[in-house]
Amino acid sequence: MRDFFNNITGDDLRRMRVNRRKTTKQVAKALGVTRQTYENWENDITQPKVNQFIILCTYHCIDFSSIFSQIRGKKIDEIKTREKKS
């Protein structure tokens, strides 16, 4: 379930925030989390929950459906590999 977080790093979040000329406090408020929580995401200390990730993608205009499609494809490949081993 956490595989989709590997597609966006804390550095990516920081770059997107800086490009929008926003502070961590401003982004955190827009996302409905504390400044500390958002900074933990940027510093790769913690990761957002799925619902927070979707809000985050929407805020930064990221097409999260393509990320989920990539994950789905990866999971299907993993299942096929396991089936071949059986």
C-alpha positions in Angstrom: 0.0 0.0 0.0 2.8 2.4 0.7 4.5 1.8 -2.7 3.0 5.0 -4.2 5.0 7.1 -1.7 8.2 6.0 -3.5 7.2 8.1 -6.5 7.3 11.4 -4.7 10.1 12.2 -2.2 10.5 14.8 0.5 12.8 16.7 -1.8 10.1 16.7 -4.5 7.6 18.1 -1.9 10.1 20.8 -1.0 10.7 21.8 -4.6 7.0 22.0 -5.3 6.4 24.1 -2.2 9.2 26.4 -3.0 8.1 26.8 -6.6 4.8 27.9 -5.4 6.5 30.4 -3.0 4.8 28.9 0.0 6.0 28.3 3.5 5.7 24.9 5.2 3.1 26.5 7.5 1.0 27.7 4.5 1.0 24.3 2.8 0.3 22.4 6.1 -2.7 24.6 6.7 -4.0 24.1 3.2 -3.6 20.3 3.7 -5.2 20.3 7.1 -2.1 19.0 9.0 0.4 20.6 11.4 3.5 22.3 10.2 5.6 19.6 11.9 3.7 16.9 10.1 4.3 18.5 6.8 8.0 19.1 7.6 8.3 15.4 8.5 7.1 14.5 5.0 9.6 16.9 3.4 12.4 15.4 5.5 11.3 11.8 4.7 10.8 11.1 8.4 7.1 10.1 8.0 4.8 9.6 5.1 1.2 10.9 4.5 -1.7 8.6 4.8 -3.5 7.6 1.6 -6.2 10.3 2.0 -3.5 12.9 2.8 -1.5 11.8 -0.2 -4.5 12.4 -2.5 -5.1 15.9 -1.0 -1.4 16.6 -1.4 -1.4 15.6 -5.1 -4.5 17.7 -5.7 -2.9 20.7 -4.0 0.2 20.4 -6.1 -1.8 19.5 -9.3 -0.2 16.0 -9.5 -2.1 13.4 -11.5 -2.3 10.7 -8.8 -4.3 8.4 -11.0 -1.2 7.8 -13.2 0.8 7.0 -10.0 -1.9 4.5 -9.0 -1.9 2.9 -12.5 1.9 2.4 -12.3 1.5 0.7 -8.9 -1.3 -1.5 -10.2 0.9 -2.6 -13.1 3.8 -3.3 -10.7 1.5 -5.4 -8.5 0.1 -7.4 -11.4 3.7 -8.2 -12.5 4.5 -9.3 -8.9 1.5 -11.6 -8.9 2.4 -13.1 -12.3 5.9 -13.7 -11.0 4.6 -15.5 -7.9 2.3 -17.6 -10.0 5.1 -18.7 -12.2 7.1 -19.8 -9.2 4.2 -21.9 -7.9 
